[in-house]
Amino acid sequence: MHVLLIEDDALIADSVRQALGHVGIQVTWHRNGAGVVATLAEERIDALLLDLSLPCQDGIDVLTTLRRAGHDTPVLILTARDTVADRVRGLNAGADDYLVKPFDLDELLARVQALVRRARGRQQLAYLHGDVVIDTDAHQATRAGQPLVLTSKEWTLLDLLVMRPGMIFSRGKLEQLLYGHAADIDSNVVEVHIHSLRRKLGQEVIVNVRGLGYMVAKSR
């Protein structure tokens, strides 16, 4: 699962990134809404977490712009604005949910997962291939009926691939999505994760397309 967080408070952003990252959810953080439209066009974003009191542009204006542009990504507003009028305004502008600061991180996680479940539809959450069953939302995977234990990075990587079966991701693209622009990661870190996943899931689920990258075989 990949979440876009628009929040100008670095402490709040860091807390959210740690809480969601702990369960394998990838979080991309922007301090303002300037690059939101471009990010949604370039990346697969499952949910948008949006503060309202942003520098330069109010969060409601950001949300209105997104909806007018045709983006239907689920939006959860995170804000200190706590009046009924504020909630109504946010929901009427196109938000799917509204959470007032300060909030409990466990509640935030539950609301994000609920938003994505509704948007995807439960029938799309289960990926089937041979004797492998994967539910990335519930973080459950089995092979021949036996549960598999995956690391948080493996879940993040698997989620990226499973949600677009048949789409080839280059090693560089997967590296960027997993680690951002970090300069201190090993050059073969993606291959290490892929090798571990193929060992656990079987060789047929994740396909190595020579010279291009990796993809997940279509569900069957």
C-alpha positions in Angstrom: 0.0 0.0 0.0 1.3 3.5 -0.9 0.0 6.6 0.9 0.7 10.2 0.1 0.9 12.5 3.2 0.5 16.2 2.8 1.6 17.7 6.1 3.8 20.7 7.0 4.5 19.7 10.5 7.7 17.5 10.4 7.0 15.9 13.8 3.6 14.8 12.9 4.8 13.6 9.5 7.6 11.6 11.0 5.2 9.9 13.5 2.8 9.0 10.7 5.5 7.6 8.5 6.9 5.5 11.3 3.5 4.2 12.4 2.4 3.2 8.9 5.8 2.1 7.8 5.9 -0.3 10.7 3.1 -2.3 9.1 4.6 -2.1 5.6 2.7 0.9 4.3 4.9 3.1 2.1 4.5 6.8 2.8 5.5 9.6 0.5 5.6 13.0 2.3 5.1 16.5 0.9 5.1 19.6 3.0 2.6 21.4 0.8 0.1 20.6 -2.0 2.2 21.9 -4.9 3.3 18.5 -6.3 0.2 16.5 -5.5 -1.3 16.4 -9.0 2.0 15.3 -10.5 2.5 12.6 -7.9 -0.9 11.2 -8.4 -0.3 11.1 -12.2 3.1 9.4 -11.9 2.6 7.0 -8.9 0.0 4.5 -7.8 -1.3 6.2 -4.6 -3.8 4.2 -2.6 -4.8 7.0 -0.2 -4.1 10.7 0.4 -3.7 12.0 4.0 -4.3 15.8 3.8 -3.7 18.5 6.3 -5.8 21.6 5.8 -3.5 24.3 7.3 -0.8 24.2 4.7 1.6 26.9 3.6 0.8 28.8 0.4 -2.5 26.9 -0.3 -5.3 25.7 2.0 -5.9 22.0 2.0 -9.5 22.4 0.9 -8.3 24.2 -2.2 -5.8 21.3 -2.9 -8.7 18.8 -2.5 -11.0 20.8 -4.7 -8.3 21.0 -7.4 -7.8 17.2 -7.3 -11.4 16.4 -7.6 -12.0 18.8 -10.4 -9.0 17.2 -12.2 -10.8 13.9 -12.0 -8.7 12.2 -9.3 -10.7 9.8 -7.2 -8.0 8.7 -4.8 -9.5 8.2 -1.3 -8.7 11.3 0.9 -8.5 11.3 4.7 -8.3 14.9 6.1 -6.0 15.3 9.1 -6.5 18.6 10.8 -6.9 20.6 14.0 -10.1 22.2 12.7 -12.7 20.4 14.8 -16.1 22.2 14.3 -19.0 20.5 12.6 -18.9 23.2 9.9 -15.3 22.3 9.2 -16.1 18.6 8.8 -19.0 19.4 6.5 -16.9 21.6 4.4 -14.2 19.0 4.1 -16.5 16.2 3.2 -18.4 18.3 0.7 -15.2 19.3 -1.0 -14.6 15.6 -1.7 -12.9 14.1 1.3 -13.8 10.5 2.2 -13.0 10.7 5.9 -12.0 13.3 8.5 -9.8 12.9 11.5 -9.1 15.6 14.1 -5.7 16.2 15.6 -4.4 15.1 17.9 -5.3 11.6 16.8 -4.4 8.1 17.8 -2.0 6.4 15.4 -3.8 3.1 15.6 -7.1 4.8 14.7 -5.3 6.5 11.7 -4.1 3.1 10.5 -7.5 1.6 10.8 -9.1 4.4 8.9 -6.5 4.3 6.1 -7.0 0.5 5.7 -10.8 1.0 5.6 -10.6 3.7 3.0 -8.4 1.5 0.7 -10.7 -1.5 1.3 -13.7 0.5 0.1 -11.9 1.9 -2.8 -10.5 -1.3 -4.1 -13.4 -3.6 -3.2 -12.8 -6.6 -1.1 -12.8 -8.9 -4.2 -9.7 -7.2 -5.5 -7.6 -7.6 -2.4 -7.0 -11.3 -2.7 -4.3 -12.3 -5.3 -4.4 -15.9 -6.3 -1.7 -17.8 -8.2 -1.6 -21.6 -8.0 -1.5 -22.5 -4.3 -0.5 -18.9 -3.3 -3.0 -16.6 -1.7 -2.1 -13.0 -0.9 -4.1 -10.3 0.9 -1.9 -7.3 1.0 -4.4 -5.2 2.9 -4.6 -7.7 5.8 -0.9 -8.6 5.4 -1.7 -12.3 5.1 -0.2 -14.7 2.7 -0.4 -18.5 2.4 1.2 -21.1 0.2 -0.4 -24.5 0.1 -2.5 -23.4 3.0 0.5 -22.6 5.2 1.0 -19.0 6.4 4.0 -17.1 5.2 6.1 -14.6 7.2 7.2 -11.6 5.2 9.2 -8.6 6.3 7.7 -5.0 6.0 9.9 -4.3 2.9 8.8 -7.6 1.3 5.1 -6.6 1.9 5.7 -3.1 0.5 7.4 -4.6 -2.6 4.7 -7.3 -3.0 2.0 -4.8 -2.7 3.5 -2.7 -5.5 3.7 -5.7 -7.8 0.4 -7.4 -6.9 -1.8 -4.4 -7.4 -0.6 -4.2 -11.1 -0.2 -7.8 -12.3 1.5 -8.0 -15.6 3.1 -4.6 -15.3 6.9 -4.6 -15.4 8.8 -2.5 -12.8 12.5 -1.8 -13.4 14.9 -2.4 -10.6 15.6 1.3 -10.3 11.9 2.1 -10.0 11.3 -0.5 -7.3 14.4 0.8 -5.5 13.0 4.4 -5.6 9.6 3.3 -4.4 11.0 1.3 -1.5 13.7 3.7 -0.3 13.1 7.0 -2.0 16.4 8.7 -2.9 18.5 7.3 -0.1 22.1 7.1 -1.2 23.4 4.6 1.4 21.5 1.4 0.2 23.2 -1.5 -1.4 23.0 -1.7 -5.2 21.5 -5.2 -5.1 18.9 -4.6 -2.3 15.9 -5.1 -4.6 17.3 -8.4 -5.9 17.8 -9.6 -2.3 14.1 -8.8 -1.5 13.0 -10.5 -4.8 15.1 -13.6 -4.1 13.6 -13.9 -0.6 10.0 -13.4 -1.9 10.5 -16.0 -4.7 11.9 -18.5 -2.1 8.8 -18.0 0.0 6.1 -17.7 -2.7 7.6 -20.0 -5.3 9.4 -19.1 -8.5 6.4 -18.6 -10.7 4.7 -15.7 -8.8 7.3 -13.0 -9.4 8.7 -13.1 -12.9 12.1 -11.7 -13.9 11.8 -10.1 -17.3 15.3 -10.1 -18.6 16.7 -6.7 -19.2 13.5 -4.9 -18.1 12.7 -5.7 -14.5 10.1 -7.7 -12.5 6.4 -8.3 -12.5 3.8 -10.4 -10.8 2.1 -13.0 -13.0 -1.6 -12.4 -13.5 -3.8 -13.9 -10.9 -5.2 -17.3 -11.7 
